[in-house]
């Protein structure tokens, strides 16, 4: 099973689409909301990102809701 983390924000429509996509596919993930969790925000910034969603699937980083990259990464 892949280790999946999604960095999100409350009003982000692509974050919502990403979470819905994973839910529809029955794939579990950890969510880190950068608006509600200052540590998550610092983690995101330390990776060089200022936007969400950022999806970590094992060692792969995917910025934005990119279905084809997500599907390839989860195999």
Backbone as XML, in Angstrom:
<?xml version="1.0"?>
<chain id="A" units="angstrom">
  <residue number="1" name="UNK">
    <atom name="N" x="0.827" y="-1.187" z="0.000"/>
    <atom name="CA" x="0.000" y="0.000" z="0.000"/>
    <atom name="C" x="0.871" y="1.250" z="0.000"/>
  </residue>
  <residue number="2" name="UNK">
    <atom name="N" x="0.479" y="2.228" z="-0.780"/>
    <atom name="CA" x="1.239" y="3.471" z="-0.898"/>
    <atom name="C" x="0.975" y="4.375" z="0.297"/>
  </residue>
  <residue number="3" name="UNK">
    <atom name="N" x="1.973" y="5.167" z="0.647"/>
    <atom name="CA" x="1.846" y="6.172" z="1.692"/>
    <atom name="C" x="1.435" y="7.483" z="1.019"/>
  </residue>
  <residue number="4" name="UNK">
    <atom name="N" x="0.233" y="7.971" z="1.317"/>
    <atom name="CA" x="-0.309" y="9.139" z="0.623"/>
    <atom name="C" x="-0.655" y="10.236" z="1.619"/>
  </residue>
  <residue number="5" name="UNK">
    <atom name="N" x="-0.154" y="11.439" z="1.332"/>
    <atom name="CA" x="-0.479" y="12.619" z="2.121"/>
    <atom name="C" x="-0.912" y="13.717" z="1.169"/>
  </residue>
  <residue number="6" name="UNK">
    <atom name="N" x="-1.989" y="14.413" z="1.527"/>
    <atom name="CA" x="-2.477" y="15.518" z="0.716"/>
    <atom name="C" x="-2.466" y="16.778" z="1.567"/>
  </residue>
  <residue number="7" name="UNK">
    <atom name="N" x="-1.736" y="17.787" z="1.103"/>
    <atom name="CA" x="-1.746" y="19.100" z="1.744"/>
    <atom name="C" x="-2.892" y="19.894" z="1.134"/>
  </residue>
  <residue number="8" name="UNK">
    <atom name="N" x="-3.770" y="20.426" z="1.997"/>
    <atom name="CA" x="-4.983" y="21.087" z="1.530"/>
    <atom name="C" x="-5.195" y="22.430" z="2.226"/>
  </residue>
  <residue number="9" name="UNK">
    <atom name="N" x="-6.208" y="23.151" z="1.729"/>
    <atom name="CA" x="-6.707" y="24.369" z="2.374"/>
    <atom name="C" x="-8.231" y="24.319" z="2.292"/>
  </residue>
  <residue number="10" name="UNK">
    <atom name="N" x="-8.904" y="25.020" z="3.177"/>
    <atom name="CA" x="-10.358" y="24.917" z="3.312"/>
    <atom name="C" x="-11.136" y="25.270" z="2.045"/>
  </residue>
  <residue number="11" name="UNK">
    <atom name="N" x="-10.839" y="26.384" z="1.433"/>
    <atom name="CA" x="-11.656" y="26.872" z="0.319"/>
    <atom name="C" x="-11.086" y="26.505" z="-1.052"/>
  </residue>
  <residue number="12" name="UNK">
    <atom name="N" x="-10.201" y="25.557" z="-1.095"/>
    <atom name="CA" x="-9.518" y="25.187" z="-2.333"/>
    <atom name="C" x="-10.352" y="24.178" z="-3.123"/>
  </residue>
  <residue number="13" name="UNK">
    <atom name="N" x="-10.900" y="24.579" z="-4.286"/>
    <atom name="CA" x="-11.745" y="23.648" z="-5.054"/>
    <atom name="C" x="-10.976" y="22.432" z="-5.577"/>
  </residue>
  <residue number="14" name="UNK">
    <atom name="N" x="-9.705" y="22.592" z="-5.905"/>
    <atom name="CA" x="-8.934" y="21.446" z="-6.392"/>
    <atom name="C" x="-8.580" y="20.482" z="-5.265"/>
  </residue>
  <residue number="15" name="UNK">
    <atom name="N" x="-8.480" y="20.998" z="-4.050"/>
    <atom name="CA" x="-8.279" y="20.117" z="-2.891"/>
    <atom name="C" x="-9.511" y="19.243" z="-2.691"/>
  </residue>
  <residue number="16" name="UNK">
    <atom name="N" x="-10.682" y="19.856" z="-2.812"/>
    <atom name="CA" x="-11.939" y="19.117" z="-2.665"/>
    <atom name="C" x="-12.048" y="18.053" z="-3.746"/>
  </residue>
  <residue number="17" name="UNK">
    <atom name="N" x="-11.731" y="18.415" z="-4.990"/>
    <atom name="CA" x="-11.786" y="17.445" z="-6.089"/>
    <atom name="C" x="-10.808" y="16.297" z="-5.858"/>
  </residue>
  <residue number="18" name="UNK">
    <atom name="N" x="-9.627" y="16.621" z="-5.361"/>
    <atom name="CA" x="-8.620" y="15.589" z="-5.098"/>
    <atom name="C" x="-9.118" y="14.615" z="-4.039"/>
  </residue>
  <residue number="19" name="UNK">
    <atom name="N" x="-9.636" y="15.134" z="-2.941"/>
    <atom name="CA" x="-10.132" y="14.267" z="-1.869"/>
    <atom name="C" x="-11.311" y="13.422" z="-2.351"/>
  </residue>
  <residue number="20" name="UNK">
    <atom name="N" x="-12.212" y="14.012" z="-3.131"/>
    <atom name="CA" x="-13.341" y="13.259" z="-3.679"/>
    <atom name="C" x="-12.861" y="12.143" z="-4.601"/>
  </residue>
  <residue number="21" name="UNK">
    <atom name="N" x="-11.822" y="12.419" z="-5.386"/>
    <atom name="CA" x="-11.278" y="11.418" z="-6.309"/>
    <atom name="C" x="-10.717" y="10.226" z="-5.535"/>
  </residue>
  <residue number="22" name="UNK">
    <atom name="N" x="-9.946" y="10.491" z="-4.488"/>
    <atom name="CA" x="-9.395" y="9.414" z="-3.675"/>
    <atom name="C" x="-10.506" y="8.636" z="-2.979"/>
  </residue>
  <residue number="23" name="UNK">
    <atom name="N" x="-11.518" y="9.337" z="-2.488"/>
    <atom name="CA" x="-12.651" y="8.681" z="-1.834"/>
    <atom name="C" x="-13.382" y="7.766" z="-2.818"/>
  </residue>
  <residue number="24" name="UNK">
    <atom name="N" x="-13.627" y="8.273" z="-4.032"/>
    <atom name="CA" x="-14.312" y="7.490" z="-5.062"/>
    <atom name="C" x="-13.537" y="6.222" z="-5.415"/>
  </residue>
  <residue number="25" name="UNK">
    <atom name="N" x="-12.205" y="6.318" z="-5.406"/>
    <atom name="CA" x="-11.366" y="5.163" z="-5.736"/>
    <atom name="C" x="-11.119" y="4.265" z="-4.512"/>
  </residue>
  <residue number="26" name="UNK">
    <atom name="N" x="-11.610" y="4.689" z="-3.341"/>
    <atom name="CA" x="-11.442" y="3.888" z="-2.127"/>
    <atom name="C" x="-10.025" y="3.871" z="-1.600"/>
  </residue>
  <residue number="27" name="UNK">
    <atom name="N" x="-9.283" y="4.954" z="-1.843"/>
    <atom name="CA" x="-7.879" y="5.029" z="-1.430"/>
    <atom name="C" x="-7.762" y="5.908" z="-0.188"/>
  </residue>
  <residue number="28" name="UNK">
    <atom name="N" x="-7.122" y="5.358" z="0.834"/>
    <atom name="CA" x="-6.938" y="6.097" z="2.080"/>
    <atom name="C" x="-5.743" y="7.033" z="1.959"/>
  </residue>
  <residue number="29" name="UNK">
    <atom name="N" x="-5.847" y="8.166" z="2.648"/>
    <atom name="CA" x="-4.784" y="9.162" z="2.637"/>
    <atom name="C" x="-4.795" y="9.924" z="3.947"/>
  </residue>
  <residue number="30" name="UNK">
    <atom name="N" x="-3.684" y="10.583" z="4.235"/>
    <atom name="CA" x="-3.601" y="11.506" z="5.362"/>
    <atom name="C" x="-3.749" y="12.904" z="4.805"/>
  </residue>
  <residue number="31" name="UNK">
    <atom name="N" x="-4.559" y="13.712" z="5.464"/>
    <atom name="CA" x="-4.757" y="15.092" z="5.039"/>
    <atom name="C" x="-4.058" y="16.027" z="6.018"/>
  </residue>
  <residue number="32" name="UNK">
    <atom name="N" x="-3.351" y="17.001" z="5.464"/>
    <atom name="CA" x="-2.722" y="18.043" z="6.273"/>
    <atom name="C" x="-3.235" y="19.386" z="5.772"/>
  </residue>
  <residue number="33" name="UNK">
    <atom name="N" x="-4.103" y="19.995" z="6.554"/>
    <atom name="CA" x="-4.708" y="21.263" z="6.179"/>
    <atom name="C" x="-3.784" y="22.398" z="6.628"/>
  </residue>
  <residue number="34" name="UNK">
    <atom name="N" x="-3.262" y="23.137" z="5.671"/>
    <atom name="CA" x="-2.276" y="24.184" z="5.980"/>
    <atom name="C" x="-2.910" y="25.411" z="6.630"/>
  </residue>
  <residue number="35" name="UNK">
    <atom name="N" x="-4.231" y="25.554" z="6.530"/>
    <atom name="CA" x="-4.912" y="26.672" z="7.196"/>
    <atom name="C" x="-5.141" y="26.377" z="8.668"/>
  </residue>
  <residue number="36" name="UNK">
    <atom name="N" x="-5.322" y="25.119" z="8.991"/>
    <atom name="CA" x="-5.645" y="24.733" z="10.361"/>
    <atom name="C" x="-4.443" y="24.209" z="11.134"/>
  </residue>
  <residue number="37" name="UNK">
    <atom name="N" x="-3.347" y="23.922" z="10.437"/>
    <atom name="CA" x="-2.193" y="23.299" z="11.072"/>
    <atom name="C" x="-0.930" y="24.038" z="10.647"/>
  </residue>
  <residue number="38" name="UNK">
    <atom name="N" x="-0.376" y="24.817" z="11.560"/>
    <atom name="CA" x="0.801" y="25.632" z="11.219"/>
    <atom name="C" x="2.017" y="24.759" z="10.908"/>
  </residue>
  <residue number="39" name="UNK">
    <atom name="N" x="2.120" y="23.596" z="11.536"/>
    <atom name="CA" x="3.240" y="22.696" z="11.233"/>
    <atom name="C" x="3.132" y="22.189" z="9.794"/>
  </residue>
  <residue number="40" name="UNK">
    <atom name="N" x="1.916" y="21.859" z="9.360"/>
    <atom name="CA" x="1.705" y="21.413" z="7.977"/>
    <atom name="C" x="2.080" y="22.519" z="6.999"/>
  </residue>
  <residue number="41" name="UNK">
    <atom name="N" x="1.740" y="23.747" z="7.344"/>
    <atom name="CA" x="2.092" y="24.886" z="6.483"/>
    <atom name="C" x="3.606" y="25.014" z="6.366"/>
  </residue>
  <residue number="42" name="UNK">
    <atom name="N" x="4.305" y="24.873" z="7.477"/>
    <atom name="CA" x="5.765" y="24.960" z="7.455"/>
    <atom name="C" x="6.379" y="23.816" z="6.646"/>
  </residue>
  <residue number="43" name="UNK">
    <atom name="N" x="5.803" y="22.619" z="6.761"/>
    <atom name="CA" x="6.289" y="21.480" z="5.971"/>
    <atom name="C" x="6.160" y="21.776" z="4.480"/>
  </residue>
  <residue number="44" name="UNK">
    <atom name="N" x="4.995" y="22.306" z="4.098"/>
    <atom name="CA" x="4.742" y="22.621" z="2.692"/>
    <atom name="C" x="5.728" y="23.673" z="2.188"/>
  </residue>
  <residue number="45" name="UNK">
    <atom name="N" x="5.921" y="24.719" z="2.970"/>
    <atom name="CA" x="6.857" y="25.774" z="2.583"/>
    <atom name="C" x="8.288" y="25.242" z="2.497"/>
  </residue>
  <residue number="46" name="UNK">
    <atom name="N" x="8.655" y="24.345" z="3.404"/>
    <atom name="CA" x="10.019" y="23.797" z="3.391"/>
    <atom name="C" x="10.266" y="22.928" z="2.163"/>
  </residue>
  <residue number="47" name="UNK">
    <atom name="N" x="9.189" y="22.403" z="1.563"/>
    <atom name="CA" x="9.318" y="21.631" z="0.325"/>
    <atom name="C" x="9.374" y="22.552" z="-0.895"/>
  </residue>
  <residue number="48" name="UNK">
    <atom name="N" x="9.158" y="23.855" z="-0.674"/>
    <atom name="CA" x="9.238" y="24.819" z="-1.766"/>
    <atom name="C" x="7.911" y="25.143" z="-2.410"/>
  </residue>
  <residue number="49" name="UNK">
    <atom name="N" x="6.804" y="24.743" z="-1.781"/>
    <atom name="CA" x="5.481" y="24.987" z="-2.361"/>
    <atom name="C" x="4.734" y="26.065" z="-1.595"/>
  </residue>
  <residue number="50" name="UNK">
    <atom name="N" x="3.955" y="26.841" z="-2.349"/>
    <atom name="CA" x="3.113" y="27.875" z="-1.761"/>
    <atom name="C" x="1.659" y="27.707" z="-2.198"/>
  </residue>
  <residue number="51" name="UNK">
    <atom name="N" x="1.366" y="26.601" z="-2.828"/>
    <atom name="CA" x="0.026" y="26.346" z="-3.342"/>
    <atom name="C" x="-0.429" y="24.949" z="-2.932"/>
  </residue>
  <residue number="52" name="UNK">
    <atom name="N" x="-1.720" y="24.739" z="-2.965"/>
    <atom name="CA" x="-2.296" y="23.430" z="-2.677"/>
    <atom name="C" x="-3.282" y="23.076" z="-3.778"/>
  </residue>
  <residue number="53" name="UNK">
    <atom name="N" x="-3.608" y="21.838" z="-3.972"/>
    <atom name="CA" x="-3.123" y="20.688" z="-3.223"/>
    <atom name="C" x="-1.724" y="20.250" z="-3.669"/>
  </residue>
  <residue number="54" name="UNK">
    <atom name="N" x="-1.000" y="19.720" z="-2.721"/>
    <atom name="CA" x="0.247" y="19.005" z="-3.004"/>
    <atom name="C" x="0.023" y="17.590" z="-2.496"/>
  </residue>
  <residue number="55" name="UNK">
    <atom name="N" x="0.207" y="16.641" z="-3.385"/>
    <atom name="CA" x="-0.054" y="15.237" z="-3.069"/>
    <atom name="C" x="1.274" y="14.490" z="-3.045"/>
  </residue>
  <residue number="56" name="UNK">
    <atom name="N" x="1.544" y="13.832" z="-1.932"/>
    <atom name="CA" x="2.743" y="13.008" z="-1.812"/>
    <atom name="C" x="2.306" y="11.549" z="-1.871"/>
  </residue>
  <residue number="57" name="UNK">
    <atom name="N" x="2.782" y="10.845" z="-2.867"/>
    <atom name="CA" x="2.518" y="9.414" z="-2.994"/>
    <atom name="C" x="3.862" y="8.720" z="-2.951"/>
  </residue>
  <residue number="58" name="UNK">
    <atom name="N" x="4.154" y="8.126" z="-1.797"/>
    <atom name="CA" x="5.491" y="7.642" z="-1.482"/>
    <atom name="C" x="6.476" y="8.797" z="-1.708"/>
  </residue>
  <residue number="59" name="UNK">
    <atom name="N" x="7.406" y="8.665" z="-2.653"/>
    <atom name="CA" x="8.405" y="9.728" z="-2.864"/>
    <atom name="C" x="8.031" y="10.695" z="-3.980"/>
  </residue>
  <residue number="60" name="UNK">
    <atom name="N" x="6.885" y="10.488" z="-4.611"/>
    <atom name="CA" x="6.487" y="11.362" z="-5.722"/>
    <atom name="C" x="5.645" y="12.529" z="-5.214"/>
  </residue>
  <residue number="61" name="UNK">
    <atom name="N" x="5.964" y="13.721" z="-5.708"/>
    <atom name="CA" x="5.224" y="14.928" z="-5.353"/>
    <atom name="C" x="4.419" y="15.391" z="-6.565"/>
  </residue>
  <residue number="62" name="UNK">
    <atom name="N" x="3.124" y="15.559" z="-6.369"/>
    <atom name="CA" x="2.235" y="16.001" z="-7.438"/>
    <atom name="C" x="1.578" y="17.299" z="-6.989"/>
  </residue>
  <residue number="63" name="UNK">
    <atom name="N" x="1.735" y="18.339" z="-7.776"/>
    <atom name="CA" x="1.145" y="19.631" z="-7.453"/>
    <atom name="C" x="-0.116" y="19.799" z="-8.286"/>
  </residue>
  <residue number="64" name="UNK">
    <atom name="N" x="-1.232" y="20.069" z="-7.618"/>
    <atom name="CA" x="-2.497" y="20.240" z="-8.307"/>
    <atom name="C" x="-3.211" y="18.914" z="-8.491"/>
  </residue>
  <residue number="65" name="UNK">
    <atom name="N" x="-4.430" y="18.997" z="-8.988"/>
    <atom name="CA" x="-5.252" y="17.811" z="-9.218"/>
    <atom name="C" x="-4.984" y="17.298" z="-10.624"/>
  </residue>
  <residue number="66" name="UNK">
    <atom name="N" x="-4.048" y="16.353" z="-10.727"/>
    <atom name="CA" x="-3.626" y="15.790" z="-12.004"/>
    <atom name="C" x="-3.956" y="14.289" z="-11.990"/>
  </residue>
  <residue number="67" name="UNK">
    <atom name="N" x="-5.149" y="13.943" z="-12.485"/>
    <atom name="CA" x="-5.636" y="12.556" z="-12.422"/>
    <atom name="C" x="-4.655" y="11.555" z="-13.030"/>
  </residue>
  <residue number="68" name="UNK">
    <atom name="N" x="-4.103" y="11.877" z="-14.196"/>
    <atom name="CA" x="-3.229" y="10.912" z="-14.862"/>
    <atom name="C" x="-1.960" y="10.659" z="-14.035"/>
  </residue>
  <residue number="69" name="UNK">
    <atom name="N" x="-1.377" y="11.695" z="-13.462"/>
    <atom name="CA" x="-0.187" y="11.501" z="-12.618"/>
    <atom name="C" x="-0.535" y="10.752" z="-11.350"/>
  </residue>
  <residue number="70" name="UNK">
    <atom name="N" x="-1.702" y="11.060" z="-10.783"/>
    <atom name="CA" x="-2.141" y="10.349" z="-9.575"/>
    <atom name="C" x="-2.307" y="8.861" z="-9.889"/>
  </residue>
  <residue number="71" name="UNK">
    <atom name="N" x="-2.995" y="8.561" z="-10.980"/>
    <atom name="CA" x="-3.229" y="7.167" z="-11.352"/>
    <atom name="C" x="-1.924" y="6.415" z="-11.598"/>
  </residue>
  <residue number="72" name="UNK">
    <atom name="N" x="-0.971" y="7.059" z="-12.263"/>
    <atom name="CA" x="0.323" y="6.418" z="-12.508"/>
    <atom name="C" x="1.053" y="6.166" z="-11.177"/>
  </residue>
  <residue number="73" name="UNK">
    <atom name="N" x="0.988" y="7.142" z="-10.275"/>
    <atom name="CA" x="1.714" y="7.038" z="-9.020"/>
    <atom name="C" x="1.132" y="5.966" z="-8.088"/>
  </residue>
  <residue number="74" name="UNK">
    <atom name="N" x="-0.191" y="5.802" z="-8.126"/>
    <atom name="CA" x="-0.785" y="4.794" z="-7.249"/>
    <atom name="C" x="-0.787" y="3.405" z="-7.872"/>
  </residue>
  <residue number="75" name="UNK">
    <atom name="N" x="-0.491" y="3.361" z="-9.185"/>
    <atom name="CA" x="-0.333" y="2.094" z="-9.881"/>
    <atom name="C" x="-1.592" y="1.312" z="-9.912"/>
  </residue>
</chain>
